[in-house]
Amino acid sequence: MRDAVIVEAVRTPIGKGKADGALAHVHPVQLLAHTLGALVERSGIDPALIDDVIGGTVDQVGEQAMNTTRYAVLAAGLPESVPATTVDRQCGSSQQAVHFAAQGVISGAYDIAVACGVESMSRVPMWSNVPAGKDPFGPGVAARYPQGLVPQGISAELIAAKWSLSRARMDEFAVSSHRKAAAAWQAGLFDAETAPLEGLARDESVRPGSTPEILAGLRPAYHDVAFAERFPQIEWNITAGNASPVNDGASAVLIASGETAARLGLRPLARLHSFAVTGSDPLLMLTGVVPATEKVLRRAGLTLGDIDLFEVNEAFASVVLAWSQETGADLDRVNVHGGAIALGHPLGASGTRLTTTLVHAMRERGARYGLQTMCEAGGLANAMVLEAV
């Protein structure tokens, strides 16, 4: 049976998604092209051997329209013969790209594929693809959910209320994310996975000096009178401090069959062991990571105790904390080099960013199994298990 292995994984340092962010001057196509170029250079592979490039981007409009991944392939100088496509599974878009690429390799459709992602939130702000006054859901969804759906921030508040997560607990988790990320940079643990750009050598959103006292002074980010009346259980504890920021960045993973890697002399970082994707309540929206984790472990024939390291996207502290409570996962093994609250969350790039961080952390710590999962808008989640080779 064919397998799929990761032979290289790289990301940009992540910039703040603001007009004055360090990567705001970089076109998203060029941002992804930089990562693809670094991936090819570091692996030493002949790029003409790449069977497909599958990229994730969430707001596919403006400078991120027209199949961004294809033009990043061309901008990176890869042969015109290398095809590319761009997918959207919201925040999990590039993790889904990993699934598709690996599944293509396992099936025999590909020998070598690239999974990648990009988002420039400074140049293409979130929701740019939904013009004012336009309804992206349609009458069928409205009829099925007459109470109405809500923004992700409200979902994060509902999760905090349902799992009795205090403001102090979420702020403490956020501070821990910043401290772990700062320590990882200080120890040089991100050097192998990052490809610096002019003007940015380190993740721009990491705040080493963050403290619970500082975060306690931040105002609730999503308080709204209408939602407060509709959901009286919400205590309004989600802030800019315990949620991920908006960011610019790109990331990419090179995937090959084990036989192809051996033939070309490529050294695998990890084997892509098992995959799962699931839907969940679109109102809570962000809780799909719980059933996705359970599903991928069943498919892998593993238990939670078999997993050495976890990467769970820190869209909001409440998501990871609720996931931990439900699964019983030890938070000391979760996002050991910090997560999106500190490193940043450039939407379409985050999936392969987590994969990049996970495979390098597994190698650095001698871990056998790693599990990655991401919550996604609309009540979706991806999960996968990686195994050391």
N, C-alpha and C positions, 0 to 999 in steps of 0.2 A: 504494500500500500504506500502511495506517495505521501510525503510529509511536506510541511512548509516551515522554513526557518528564517529568522531575521538575521541578516548578515551585516547590516549597518543601520544606524539610527542617529539622526542629527536634528537639531532645532536651532532657530535663531534665539538670541536673548530676547526677552519679551519686553516691548515698550509700552508706555502708557498710551491709551487710546484717546489722546487729546491733541488739540491743534499744536501744542508745544511739546508733544511727546517726541522721544528721540528717533522714532521711526516714522513719524507723520509725513516726512518728506519722501518716503519710499512708496512707489506704486505697488499695490498688492501683487501684481504679476511679477514684478522684479523681486519682491520679498520672497515669494515662493521659488522663483528661479534661483535665488541665492542658495536656498536650502538644497534644491535639487542638484545644483552644481557641486556643493560640498559633499553631498551623498555619493555622487559618482566618483569624485576625486578621492575621497577617503577609502572607498571600497576598492578602487582600482579597476572597476569593471568596464568593459567596452559598452558604452551606452546603447549601441546598436542592438545589443542582445536583449534589451528591455522589451517585453511583450506588451505591456500596458502600464499607464500611470493613472491611478485613481485618486482624485483629490476631493477634499471636503471644503465647502464654503457655505456659510449660512445665508448671508444677505447677498444673493446673486443678482446684483443690480449695479448700474453705474460702472465704476472701475472694476467691479467684481462680477460683471456680466459676461455673456458670450463664451462660456466654458473656460474660465480662468486657468484651469490646469493645463489645457492645451497650449495656451500662449506662454505659460511659465516654462513648459518644456522647450518651446522655441527660443524664448529669451535666455534660457540656460545654455543654449548652444547644442542641445541634444539633436541627433539626426531627425530630419523631418519624418522619417519612417516610424518614429516612436509615437504611438497613439496616446490619447488621454481623454478622460472624462471627468466631470465634476458632479458630486452627489450631495444630497442634503438630507441628513437625519438630525437637523438642528444641532445642538451642542455636541452630539456624538458623531457628526458627519465624518470626521477623519478616522474615528475608531471603526465606523462602518466601512470606510475605505480599506482599512486593514483586513476586516473580515472578508470583504469581496476579493481582495488581492490574494489572500491566503487560500480562500476556497477555490479560486481559479487555479492556483498552483497545485493544490491537492487533487483537483479534478483532472488535471492534465491539460487544461486550456492554456495555461501559462507555464513557462519554466522560470521566468524572472518577472517580477512586477514591483512597482513602487506604489506605496500608499502614502498620502501626504495631505496637507491641509494648510489653509491660510485664512487670515481675517485681518483686515485693516480697519479697525473700528473708529480710528481718527478720521479716515477718508470716506468710509462708508458706514455711517452710524447704524446701530441696531434699529430694525424696523424700517430701514430705508426702502425695502422692497414692498411695503404696504402703504400706498398713498393715503393721505388723509381722507377720511370719509368712506374708505373702501372696506368691505367685510371679507376677510380671508376664510371665513368658516362656512358660510352659506346657510340656507334655510333648514337643511336636514340636521345639521349639528344643533342649531337653535331649537329645533323641535325635540331632539333627543335630550338636550340639557337645558330645559326652560329656565332653570335658575341662573344660567349664564356661566361662562368660564371666566377665569381671572388671570391677571398678569402673574409672572413667576414669583415676584416678590410677595404677593399675597399668598400664593401656594406655600412659600417658605415660612410665612407667618403661621399658616394653618398647621404645617408640620410641627413647628415649634410648640404650638398650643396642644396638639394631639399627643405629642411625646413628652410634654411637660419639661421642655428645655428652657431654662432660665436665660436671661440676658447675660448674666455673669458666666454661665457655662459656655455659651456660644462665643463670648468675647475671649475667654480663656483659650478656647480651641483656636481662635484666630491668631492670638498672640503666639501660640505654639507653632503655628504654620510659618509665621515670619521668622521665628527664632531658628527653626530647623532649616529654612531656606538660607538664611544668613550664614549659619554654621556650615552648610554644604558648600556654599561659595567660598567661605574662608578656608575650608579644607581642600579646595580644588576638585571637589567631586562632580562639578558640572562641566569641568574643562573638556572632558572627552565627548560630551554630547552637544556642545554649543559651537556654532559657527558665527563668530562676532561679525558685525557690520560696522562700517564707518559711523562713528558716533555712539555706538552701543556695544559694550563688551559684557555687561551683566544685566540681569533682569531688573527693570527700572522700578517695579512696584514693590519690591521687598523693602520693608521698613524694620531694620534691626532694633530700633529703639522703641518699638511699639510695646505698650504695657496695658494691662487691664484698666488702669486708672485713666489712661488717655482714651481708650475705646469707650469707657463708660460715659464720657462727655459728649459722644456723638448722638445726634437726634435720629429718631426712627426714619427710615428712608421711604417707607411706603404708606404711612398713615393717611387715611382718606375717610372722610365722614361717611360716605355712602357704604364703603366696605365695613367700617366700624359698626354701622347699624345692622348690616347683613350678617356679620360674623362677630357677635359680641364676645366670643371666646378668645379672640386675638388680643394679645397683650402689647403688641407693637414693639418687638425686640430686635427686629432685623434692621441693621444699620450698614452704612458703607464700610464699617470696620469688620463686620463678621460675614460679609458677602464678597464675592469676587469682584474685582474692578473691571473696567473695560480696557481692552488692550489690542496691540498690534503684534503679530508674530506669524511664523510659519514653521513647519516641521515635516519630516519625511522619514520613511522607513523602507529599506530595501529587503524584499522577500524573495526567496528562491526555494526550489525543491532541494531536499538534502543531497540528492544525487548531483544536481547541477552545481551546488555549492562546493561539493567535494571535487568535482571535475575541474572547476575553475580555480580551486585553491582558496576559496572564500571561507573565512572562519566564522561559524555561526555564533551569535550571541544567545539565542534561545530558540526553542521550537514552539510554534503556535499550536497549542495542544487542543483546545476546545473553545466553542463559540456559542453564544446565546443572545437572543434579542427578544424583548417582551413589551407588551403594552400594559398600562395600568390606568387608574382613575385619572382622567384629564383635568379634574378640578385640583386634586392634590398634586398631580402632574409629575412631581419630582421623586416619587417613592418607588418607581420602577426598579431602582437599583437593588431593592430587597428581593423581589421574585427573580430578577435577572441573575443575581448571585446564586440563589438556590438552584436555578435551572442549569447554569453552567457547571456547577459542582456536580450535579446529577449526571450530566453528560460526560464529565471528565472522570467519573467514578472516584471522586475525591471528597474529603470532608473539609470543613473550615480549618480544622487543625493541621491539615496537610499544607496549607498555604503559608509560605514564609513572609511574603511581602504583598501588600495591597496598594493599589492606586485607585482612589475613589475621588472623582472630580469634586472639588470644593466650590461648586456654584454658590452654595450657602453653607454656613456651618451647621445649620439645622439638618440639612440633608445627610451629611456624613454622620452626625451624632445619632440621628434616628436610625440610619442604616446599621450602625454599630450596636445600638440597643436591640434591634430586631434580630440581627444575625449572631450576636455574641462575639464579634470580631474584636481582637485586642487592638486598641488604638495605637499602641506602641509599634505595631507593624504596619500602620496605615500612613501613607504619604510621608515616608521617613525623611525625605529631603524637602519637606514643605509641599504645599499644594497650591491650588489656584488662588486662594485668598491672598497669598503672598506673591507667588510667581506670576500670576495673571491668567486671564481666561480669554485669549483671542479665539472666539467661538469655533470657527472651522478648523483651526490648527490644534485645538486642545486634545483631541483624541490621540493623534500621533505624538503630541508632546508628552502625554502621559505614558504612552508606550516607550518612547525614547528614554524617559527618566526611569521607567521600571526596568527595562532590560539592562541599563547601565548599573542601576542599584543592585539588581540580582547578581551581576558579575562581581561587583565590588564587595558584596556581602556573602558571596558563596551560597546564595539561595537556590533551592531546587525549583520551587513553584512560586509564581506570581499571579495575582488576579487583578484585573483592571475592570472597572465598571463606571458608567457615566449616566446621569439622569439627563433627560431630553424633553424639550417642550412638547406638549400634546399628550403627555403620559406615556413616554417611551423610555427604554433603557437598553444599552448594550453591555455585555460582559464577555470576557475571554480569560482563558488561563494560558500562561506561558510556562514552559518547562526548560530548565537549563539543559544544555547539550553537553 
